[in-house]
Amino acid sequence: MIAEMKDTLVLDDDNEYVVVSKINYKDKFYYYLVDIKNNGNLKFCYEDGEELVELEDKELTTELLPLFLEASKDVLDINLENME
């Protein structure tokens, strides 16, 4: 296990990313990462041993998006409650 939701990571591009969502899909962990300084810079990665590898399969990414949203829903609800 490399990271959990809300953790920050520095990737090989030297940018710092926050883990927006993490899921286990077909016995593999996938991560949805957002660059802290440029939130338009998104990464979808999977765990390969102790490394994160960027996901390049667009169909799989599309399939995973609703799962990422569902996994992060509780975290988003907590943040919305704190803003009221």
C-alpha positions as CSV (number, residue, x, y, z in Angstrom):
1,M,0.0,0.0,0.0
2,I,1.6,3.2,-1.2
3,A,-0.8,5.9,0.1
4,E,-4.3,6.6,1.3
5,M,-6.9,9.3,0.4
6,K,-5.8,12.8,1.3
7,D,-2.1,11.8,1.5
8,T,0.4,13.7,-0.7
9,L,3.0,12.2,-3.0
10,V,5.8,13.6,-5.1
11,L,6.1,11.8,-8.4
12,D,8.9,11.5,-10.9
13,D,7.9,14.8,-12.5
14,D,8.7,16.5,-9.2
15,N,5.2,17.7,-8.7
16,E,3.3,17.1,-5.4
17,Y,-0.1,15.3,-5.8
18,V,-2.9,14.7,-3.3
19,V,-4.7,11.3,-3.4
20,V,-8.2,12.3,-4.2
21,S,-9.5,8.7,-4.4
22,K,-8.2,5.2,-4.1
23,I,-9.9,2.0,-5.1
24,N,-9.3,-1.7,-5.3
25,Y,-10.6,-3.0,-8.7
26,K,-9.9,-6.6,-9.8
27,D,-7.3,-7.1,-7.1
28,K,-5.3,-4.0,-8.1
29,F,-5.1,-0.6,-6.4
30,Y,-5.8,2.4,-8.5
31,Y,-5.3,6.1,-7.6
32,Y,-6.8,9.3,-8.7
33,L,-4.2,12.1,-8.1
34,V,-4.4,15.9,-8.5
35,D,-1.4,18.2,-8.6
36,I,-1.5,20.5,-5.6
37,K,-0.2,23.5,-7.5
38,N,-2.1,22.9,-10.8
39,N,-5.4,21.1,-10.2
40,G,-5.8,20.7,-14.0
41,N,-2.9,18.2,-13.9
42,L,-4.6,14.9,-13.1
43,K,-3.0,11.4,-12.9
44,F,-4.7,8.0,-12.9
45,C,-2.3,5.4,-11.7
46,Y,-2.1,1.9,-10.5
47,E,0.1,0.2,-7.9
48,D,2.9,-2.0,-9.2
49,G,4.9,-3.3,-6.2
50,E,6.1,-0.2,-4.5
51,E,5.6,2.1,-7.5
52,L,2.8,4.0,-9.1
53,V,2.5,3.6,-12.8
54,E,0.4,6.0,-14.9
55,L,-2.7,4.4,-16.4
56,E,-2.8,4.9,-20.1
57,D,-5.9,2.8,-20.9
58,K,-8.6,5.4,-21.5
59,E,-11.4,2.9,-21.5
60,L,-10.4,1.5,-18.1
61,T,-10.0,5.1,-16.8
62,T,-13.6,5.8,-17.9
63,E,-14.7,2.6,-16.2
64,L,-13.0,3.6,-13.0
65,L,-14.2,7.2,-12.7
66,P,-17.6,6.3,-11.1
67,L,-15.8,4.0,-8.7
68,F,-13.4,6.8,-7.7
69,L,-16.3,9.1,-7.1
70,E,-18.1,6.6,-5.0
71,A,-15.0,5.9,-2.9
72,S,-14.4,9.6,-2.2
73,K,-18.0,10.5,-1.5
74,D,-17.7,10.1,2.2
75,V,-14.6,12.3,2.3
76,L,-16.4,14.9,0.2
77,D,-19.5,14.8,2.4
78,I,-17.3,15.5,5.5
79,N,-15.6,18.5,3.8
80,L,-19.0,19.9,2.8
81,E,-20.3,19.6,6.4
82,N,-17.3,21.4,7.7
83,M,-17.9,24.3,5.3
84,E,-21.5,25.0,6.6
